[in-house]
Amino acid sequence: MNFLHKYGIEKQSEGVILTLYVSDFDTEFANELGTSGTATHQDEISEYAKQRFPNLKINAIKIVAGGILIGMFSFTSLTQSKTTVKAATQDHTLLNTLTYSVKSGDSLSLIAKKYHLTTNEIKSFNQLTTDTIKVGQVLKIPLLKYDVKSGDSLSGLAKQFGTTIDRIKQLNSLTSDVIYLGQSLYVPVSDTVSTLPSSTTNKSETSTYIVQSGDSLSVIAKRFQTTVLSIKDANSLTTDIIRVGQTLNVPGKATELPPVTTQPSQEITKYTVVSGDSLSVIAKKFNTNVEAIKKQNSLTTDIIYLGQLLLIPSSSEAKSSEAKSTVENETASGTYKVVAGDTLSGIAKAFGLSVSFIKEINNLTSDTIYLGQTLQLKKQPTTINYVVKSGDTLSEIAKEHGTTTEEMIRINHLNSTNLAVGQVLTINSTNGTASATPESSITYRTHIVQSGDNIWNLSVKYGIPQAELLRANNLTTSSRLSIGQKLKIPVHQIAVQKTVSERHGEYLTWWTEAQYVFPIGKVATVIDFQTGKSFKVKRTVGANHADSETLTTTDTNIAKSIWGGFSWSTRAVIVEVDGRKIAASMSFYPHDVDYVRNNGINGHFDIHFKDSTRHKDGKIDPYHQEKIRIAAGVE
């Protein structure tokens, strides 16, 4: 067994799961085991386990190569003593992780939905750093296919595979705990599969450590050159959750802990990049600086992408270094240097100015800016003059300057909303903020975890994205909840915005407004803007936009009469939710995952809102955005 150089032991209520780590260079063995699972290697592994761990009750054996689980044996060792040895009974069925070959039109989000997973779970399991995939690429799916055997139960399988009953039911769309002999089930790969240090770590010496802000078990394990499992074992922990001030027994020498007394405590916030963000904008939002964010996330450039998860430091160190940052120095002197990822709208938002004012004082004729460009910034005057350009509308000018259409009509003595190119308007601006516009707010409530709770179900229950719930509680998709645990639940109060007319809808941004008014699980009425026909829909999934399904066959027939059948063509629509009318755009071509049964379609269709994006590439769809503006009356 010279190809096995590490092992890990995961305790269960009855027995253990043994993880064997294949040397990274032994790719031939890894490939062979991961694809065919020959009996030769299984026998060798089983024999090794019996000889190396004669007194352990081994429930299963996992094989890991390069940090990725490539297979798993169901194994039961009945050895009871060194003198009396009974034959070990084994099931030589190798449970291989699933693989998927990328096809034309695929995206990570679509593949994740297919298997009831998240995009981040697939990226992490395949060690991907971006969402980019190519046709023919083979992805490993963090699931095992298991055939139910005599005596199996969901609770027993959950214990064996280190997961929960609810997770297995979710992955297999089960509505009850009943399973049958020969049934094929998907079970998740345990989140304990990670590269462990050598099994020869000295556990005879133990140090005590008080948990600091920003700590996690993996951080502490790395600092002491031990493992997460060893720390959990030493402290009888059943989850990875720790709290500030908690005292832990840490296996290993105390001298292995690097001095940290001179370092300021650091709070880490998880943040998901949204449309219009740049590192400078995010840094200003969290009262830190660009260099601190880059250092925390090991970034070598200022480039970030939509949906990227960033760790944001918020500590005395970051605040002290902020005084030295380029952004602060330049802002103090009234200038700002453009960095990679910046947009004019993002800069305007960060400094409380309007796009038109920045363009005016910098003599810009378009919204285009370039890397390294120095922009003049100064306090925006209360009253400014604005020259109407081709394509301008009164409502868009008002929204951009933080005022209202009615106020613009009043102070300019206008008889209608019609404008002429070259016309000079007086604008009572509010320093680029939207004080003249109703403001949304966010509060928080507490949820105490009950039996059966999971992050996905809770995010649906409270009408917020799963990623936001994880971020608010410093959790990841692999974190486990414990009964009695307190979770912080963001509650969004989305202000009602004025509309151009009774017929038009509110022009709500998807990322900060619309997705909270129309959350997953919500039923709404869709009104076709042109014909006035309406039908019921339910938002069933989707993060970048609202993936929805008709409620009944009648609703489907109405939609088909509007689109002339199933079609990818976009139409301006109004989405009516709880009495609110929101400007949107919809195509009616059912595809991919399906949740609502007996409604006359298989799959879901797409409803877009302001600044929402496509799943396949994370980009804004111009055809949908054009129809949204029509529905809002700003086109």
N, C-alpha and C positions, 0 to 999 in steps of 0.2 A: 504493500500500500504506500509506495513512495510518492504517489501523486497527491496524497492527502497530507496537508501540513498544518491544518488548524481544525479545531472543533468547537462547537458551542452547545451548551445544554440548557434547554428551556423547560423549567419545571411546570407541570400541570397538576391538577388535583389528584390524579392517579397516574403516576409514571412521568415520563419526560419525552420531549422531542429532541432528537440528536441531530445537529447540523454539522455536516462534514464539508470542509472547504477544499476545493480542487485548486492546485497550483495554477496561477494565471497562464503559465507557459504551456500547460498541458491541454491545449485546445483540441487536440485529436480526441482525447477522452471526453472532454466536455461536449463536443459536437456529437459524438457517437451516443452518449448517454441522453443528450437532449433531443435526439431525433428518433432513435430506435430503441434505446433502453435494453441492450442485450443482456441475456441472463448471466453471461460470464461475469460482468462487472457487478451485477446485483448480488450474485453469490459471494464474490470477493468482499463487497462492502458489508454484507450481512455477517460473514465470518469475522471480519475485522471488528464489527460492533460487539459481537458476542465475546471475543477474546479481550478486547480493550476495556469493555465495560460490563464485566460478568455479573455485577450486583445491581445494575440499573434495570428498571422496568421501562423498556423503550417502546413507546407507542408508535412512533414514526421516525423515519430518517430522511432528512433533507440533503440534497446535494447542491452546492453553490459554487459557481465559477465566475470570477470577475465581478463579484458582488451581486450576481443575478441568480435567482433560484432556477435551476434547470430540470429538477426532477424531485420526486418524493416517493418513498416506500411506505406502505402501511406495514408495521412491524411490531410484533409483541414478543418480548423476551421474558420467559418464565423462570429464569435462573434465580435461585433463592439463596444459595450459599456457595462458598468456595469448595466445599467437600461433596455436596450433593448437587449435581447439575442435571437439570431436565433439558430435554431437547427444546430448542427455541422454535416457536411456530411463526412462520412468516407468510405474508401475502406478497408474492413476487410481482404483483401488478405495479408497474412504475407509473406514477402520476406525473406526467410531463406538463410543464406550463404550456398554455396554448400559444400558437403563433398565428399571425395574420399577414398576408401578402397585400401590400397597398395596391389599390386599383385606381384607375382614372376617375377623378371626381371625389376621391376620398379626402378627408381632413382628419386631424387628430380628434376634433370634437365629435365628428360623425362616428368614428371608430369607437370612441369612448362611450357614446350613447348606445351603440350596438351591444356592448357588453355591460351596460349599467355601471360604468366606471367614470372617473373624472379624467380630464386631459392631463392633469398633473401626475396622476397615478401612472399613466402610460409613459409619460416623459421620464419620470423618476426611474421606473423599472427598466427603461431602455437607455438610461443615462443620456437623454437628449437635452440639449441646452436651448433649442428653439422649437417652434411648432412646425417647422418645415419638414415635410416628408416627400418621398419621390415614388413614382409608380414602380412596382416590383420590389420595393424595400420590404424586408421581413421584420415585423415587429413582434416582440414577445409580449403576450398579454398576461398580466399578473393574476391569472386564474388557473386552477387545476380542475380537470374533469374527473369526477368520481362516480363510480357505479355503486349504487346502494346494495349492501349485502345483508344477509340475515342477521337480525339483532340490532341493526343500525337505527339511530334516531337522530333528529335534528340537534338535540342537546348534546348527544355524544359526538356527532360530527363537529359541532361548534367547538367543543373542548379539544378534540383531536387536532383540529387545524388552527387553533388559536384565534377564533373569531366569535361572532355572536349568531344566535338563531335568526335575528332580524336581518343580518347582513346576507346570510344564505338565502333567506326567503326573498329578499330584494333582488339578488342576482338571478334568481330562478323564477321570479314572478309567482311565487307561491302565496296562496291566500289562507292556508292553514298549515299546521305542523305535521300533517300526514304525509309520509313518504312510502314508497313501495319498493319491493325487491326488484333489482335490475334497473331502477330509475337512474338516469344520468343527471348529476347535479354539478353546477359550477361552484367551487369554493375558492375564496380569496387566498392569495399568497400572504402568509403572515408577515407583518411589518417588522418582525424580529430578524429578518434575513439581511444582514449587513456584514461588512468585513470586520471580523473580530481579531484582536491581537492573538498572539500565540497562546496556546492552552497552558503554557508553562508559567504564566503570570503568577508571581508570588502572592498568595492569598493569606499567608500566615500573619502578615502585618496589616493592621487596619488603622486608618486615620479618621478623625472626625472633621466634618466640613459643614459650615453654615451656609445655606443657599443664599446667593446674592441676586439682586435684580438682574434679569437677562440670562440667568443660568438655565440650563436644561440638563437632563441626565447625560445626553451625548457630549455636551460641553465639559461637564465635570469628569466624565470617563476619559475623555481625551487628555484633560489636564493631568490626571493621575496615572495615565497610561494603563487604564484598566478597561472594562467593558460595561455597557449599560446593564446587561444581564447580571454581572457580578454585583453591581451596586444594588440592583433590585433584590437580589438574593440576600445580600447582607442586611437589608432593611425591611425584608418581607413586603416589598411593594408589589402590588398587582397591576398597576398602570404606570405610565411614564410621567404622570403628573406630580410635580413638586411645588412647594410654595416658598416664598421669600421668608427667611428666618428659620426654616426647617433645618434640624441637625441630622446629617447623614453619616453613617459609617461607610467609609470608602476603602475597599481593599487596595493594598499597595503601600509604598513607603511615603511618609509625610514629606520627605525631601523631594519627592517627584513633583510636588505642587509648586509651580513657579510663583515668585513673590507677586502679590496683586495689591498690596496695601497702598502702593503709590498710584494705582490706577483709580480713576473715579468710577463709581458705580454707573452702570449704563442700562437704560431701559430701551428695549428694542421693540419697535412697532412694525407689523407686517402690512405692507401696502401694495395694492394691485394697480398697475399703471392703466390710466384711462385716456380716452381721446383728448388731445390738447396738452398732455403732460410733457414735461422735459425735466431733466435733473434739477435745473435751477428753480423751476416752478415748484417741484416737490420739496426741495430744500427750504424754500421760503415758507411753504405751507406748514412744515413741521419744525420751523425755527432751528434749522441746522444748516449745513453747507454742502455743496456739491462734493467736495473732496472726502468728507466724512461718509457720505452715502456710497461713493465709489469704493472706498477702503473697506467698508462693511460688507459690500457685495462682490469684492474682488473684480471690479470692473476696470478695464484698461482704457475704455473710451467713454464718451458721454452719451452713447447711443443706447436707447431703451426702446422696448416695443410694447404695443398694446396687449394688456393681459399679463405682462411680466410681474412676478412677485418680487418685491424689494424689501430688504430689512432696513428700517430707518432708525439710525441711532439718535437718541435724545438724552444727552448726558452733559455734565459740566465740561468734559473734554471737547465735545462737539461745539458747545456754546462758546468756549474760550477760543477755539480755533476759528470760529465763524468770523471773529473780528479781523482775521487775517485773510479771509476769503475774497476772491476777486469780485464776487457779486456785491458784497457789502461795501467794499472800497469804491467800486464803480458807482453804486447807487448813491452813496453819500456825495459824490462829486457830480451827480446828475447824468451819469452815462451808464450804459450796460453793454457788455460784449456778448454777442450771440454765440451760443455753444451748440454742439450737435444735438439735434432733436427739438430745438426751439421752434416755436411758431409765433407769429405776431399776436394771435389771439391768446396764446398761453402767457406770453410776456405781459400783455395788457391785463390779464386776469391776476397775475402774480403781484403787479404793482398798483392795482386799483385804478387803472386808466382805461380809456376806450381805444379801440384799434384806430379809429379815424383820427384821434388826437395825436397818437404816436406817429402816424403817417404824416399828419400836418406839420408837426414840428421837426420832422426829419426829411421833409420834401420827398416822401415816397409816393409813387404813382400806382403801386400795386402792393399786395400783401406779401410779396416775395422778399425774403431776407436770406443772408448767406453767412456761412461759418466765419467767425472772427469780426463780423461787422459791428461797429460801435454805434449804438443808438442813443440819442439824447433823450433824457427823461426829466420831467419836472412836474410840479403840482398842476393838475388840470384846473383851469379857471371855472368859476361857477357858471358863467354865461359864455358861450362860444358861437361863432358863426359857421354855418355848414353850407357848402356849395353842392347842390344836388347833381349827381352823376347819372349816367345812363344805367337803367336797371334798378335804381333806388326806389324804395317804397317808404311811405311815411311810418308804417309800423316797424319796419326793420331799423330805420334811423332812430326811432324812439327807443327800441329795445337795446340797441348798441350803446346809447348814451344814458341808459338808466332812467328813462322818463317814460311817459305814456303818449299814445296818439292824441288823446283828448287834450293833454297839456300842450302838445305841439300846435294843434289847431288853434287853441286859445291864444297863446302868446304871439302867434304869427298871423292872427286874424284871417284864417283860411275858411273858405266856404265849403270845401270838400277835401278829400284825401288825394286828389290829383296833383301831381308835381310836374314841373318843367325842368329839363336839363339846364343847369346854370343858375337856377333859382337859389337865392341865399336865404337860409332859414336861421332863426335865432333859437338856440337850444339852452334851456336851463339844465345844465348837467349837474351831476352829483359826484364829481371826482371819480367817475367811472364805476361807482358802485350802484347797486340797484335799489337804493332806498325808496325810490318812487314806485318800485314794483314790489308786490307782496313777497316776503322772504320765507323760504322753507326752513324748517328747523329739525333737529334730531335730539331725541331724549333716549334714555336707556331704562330697561326694566330687567328684572332678574328671573331666570327660569331655573328651578331645581330639578336636576335630572331624575327621571323616573325609570323604572324597568321598561325596556323596549325602546327607549329614546335612541335616536341617532342623529348625526349632524344634518343629514339630508332632510329627514322628516321634520326636524325642528325649523330648518330654514324655510320649508314650504309652509309650515304652520304659522310662522310669524311674518311671512311675506317678504323675505329678504334673500339676497343671493347667498349660496352656501359659502362662497369665498369671503363674503363680508362677515358672516357669523364666525368663521374660523379666525379671521383677522382680529375681530373684536375681543377674542378670548385667547389670542396667541397660540392657536392650535394649528395642526396640519391635517391633511386628509387621512393620515395614518394614526392620528391621535385617538385614544380610546376614552370613552366617557365612563364615569363611575356614578352609581346611584348616590344621590345626595349632593353631587357636585353642583356648584352654582355657576351659571352661565350668564354673561352679559348680553342682552338682546337689544340691538339698535332699533329704535322706533322712529320712523320718518314721518314728519308732518309736512306734506307737500302743498305749498300754497297754491290757491286757485289763481291762475293768470287770466288777464283780460283777453277776450277774443275780438277779432275784427268785426264779426257780426254773429247773430244768433245761429246762422247756418254753419259757421266755421268752428274748428276745434282749437283747444289750447295747444300752443306750440311748445310742448314739453320735451326737454332733453332726456334721452333714454337712460343714460348712466346715473344721473342725479335726481331724476323726477319720474319719468314715465314707468320705469320698471317697478317702482314702489306703488304706483296707482293701479297698475295691471300686473300683479305678481303671479307666480306659478300657482295653478289651482283655481284662479279667479275666472268666473264666467262673465262675459261681456256681450254687448250687442254691437255688431259691425253694421254701419250704415254706408252704403255706396254713395259717394259724394255726387256722382252724376245722375243716377237713376232714383235715388232715395230708397231703394229696396234695402231691407235689413234682415239679418239672421243672427242666431246665437253661436258663440264660440267659447271655447275654454282654453286658456293658456296651460299647456301641459309640460313644457320644458323650455330650454333655450336660455343662454346667457347673453349672447351678443345682440339678439333681438327676440321677439316673442314667437316661439314655435307654438302654433295653436291648432285646434281641431274643432270641426262642427259638432254640435251636441246631438243632433238627430238627422235622420235621412231627409226630413223636410228642410232643415237648414242647409243641407248639402245641395238639394235640388234648387233652392233659391240662389245659392252661390253659383251653381253651374249655369243658371239662366242669365246671371250677370256677366260671367266670363265667357259664356258660350261653350261650356265644358271645362275640362281641366286645362289650365294655362299658366305659364310663367310670366305672362304680361302683368305689369304693375298698374294698380288703380288707386286713386285717391279715395280714402275712406275716413270715416269718423268712428272711433272706438268709444262706446259709451259704457263707463264703469261707475257704478254707485252714483249715478246722476251727473257725472263729469264727462265732458266730451273732449277727446284728445285727437289731434290731427295725426293721421297715420297713412301708411301705404301697405297694400296687400297684394300678393300673388296667390293664385289658387291652383297649385300643383302638388297634390299629396305625395310625400316621399318619406323614406327612412322610418324611424320608430313610430309606433302607434299605441295610444293608450285608451282612447274612447272607442268602445265596441258598438257594432250595429248602427253606425251612423252613415253608412254608404260610401266610406272612403277607407283606404288603408294608408296610414301615415299621417303626417302633419303638414301644414303650410306655413308660410312666413308672413309675419306682420312686423313692419319696421316703423320706428319713430325717429325723431330728430337725432342725428349723430349715431344711430345704431349701426352695427357693422355686420358683414357676412361672416358665417362660421368658417368657411373654407380658407379665407386669407386674412381675416380681421380688418378688412378695408370697408370704407363706407361705399354703399351702392348708390351711384348718382341718379339712377332711374327711380329708385324708391324715394330718395331725398327730394326730387323734383315734385313727385306726387304729394309728399308730406307738406311741402310749402303751399301747394294748391289747396289742400284741406285746411291749412291754417290761414289762408288768405294773404300770404306774404309773397306769392309768386305773381 
